[in-house]
């Protein structure tokens, strides 16, 4: 499917722009006395494989 998404009328179910099923993930947060830590954040060493993180010119190919 296409990487862009759409929501169904239930405003919960997400599909790709061409109607195929999709998956999503959410971040896990740890609230501490000094603030919030994102436990599922990307690391500087994480692979750059997500199209929405690439410049627009790279996505148009």
C-alpha positions as CSV (number, residue, x, y, z in Angstrom):
1,X,0.0,0.0,0.0
2,X,0.9,3.6,-0.2
3,X,2.6,5.1,2.8
4,X,0.0,7.9,3.2
5,X,-2.9,7.1,5.4
6,X,-6.7,7.7,5.8
7,X,-9.1,7.1,8.7
8,X,-12.3,5.2,8.4
9,X,-15.5,7.0,9.5
10,X,-15.1,5.5,13.0
11,X,-12.1,7.8,13.4
12,X,-10.0,5.0,14.7
13,X,-9.3,2.5,12.0
14,X,-6.4,3.5,9.9
15,X,-5.7,2.3,6.3
16,X,-3.3,3.3,3.6
17,X,-4.4,5.9,1.1
18,X,-5.2,3.2,-1.4
19,X,-7.4,1.4,1.1
20,X,-5.0,-1.4,2.3
21,X,-4.7,-2.3,5.9
22,X,-2.0,-0.7,8.0
23,X,-0.3,-0.9,11.3
24,X,0.6,1.8,13.8
25,X,2.7,2.1,16.9
26,X,2.6,4.5,19.8
27,X,5.4,5.6,22.1
28,X,5.8,4.4,25.6
29,X,6.5,7.2,28.1
30,X,8.0,7.0,31.6
31,X,7.0,9.9,33.9
32,X,9.7,10.7,36.4
33,X,10.2,13.3,39.1
34,X,12.4,15.3,36.7
35,X,10.2,15.0,33.5
36,X,9.3,12.5,30.8
37,X,11.4,9.9,29.1
38,X,10.3,8.4,25.8
39,X,11.2,4.7,26.1
40,X,10.4,3.9,22.5
41,X,12.2,6.9,20.8
42,X,14.4,6.4,17.8
43,X,18.1,6.2,18.6
44,X,20.7,8.1,16.6
45,X,21.8,4.7,15.4
46,X,18.3,3.6,14.3
47,X,18.1,2.8,10.5
48,X,16.6,5.5,8.3
49,X,14.0,3.4,6.6
50,X,10.8,5.4,7.1
51,X,9.7,7.5,4.1
52,X,8.1,10.2,6.2
53,X,11.5,10.9,7.8
54,X,13.2,11.5,4.4
55,X,13.2,14.9,2.6
56,X,10.2,15.5,0.2
57,X,12.4,15.2,-2.9
58,X,13.4,11.6,-1.9
59,X,9.7,10.7,-1.4
60,X,8.7,11.7,-4.9
61,X,10.8,9.1,-6.7
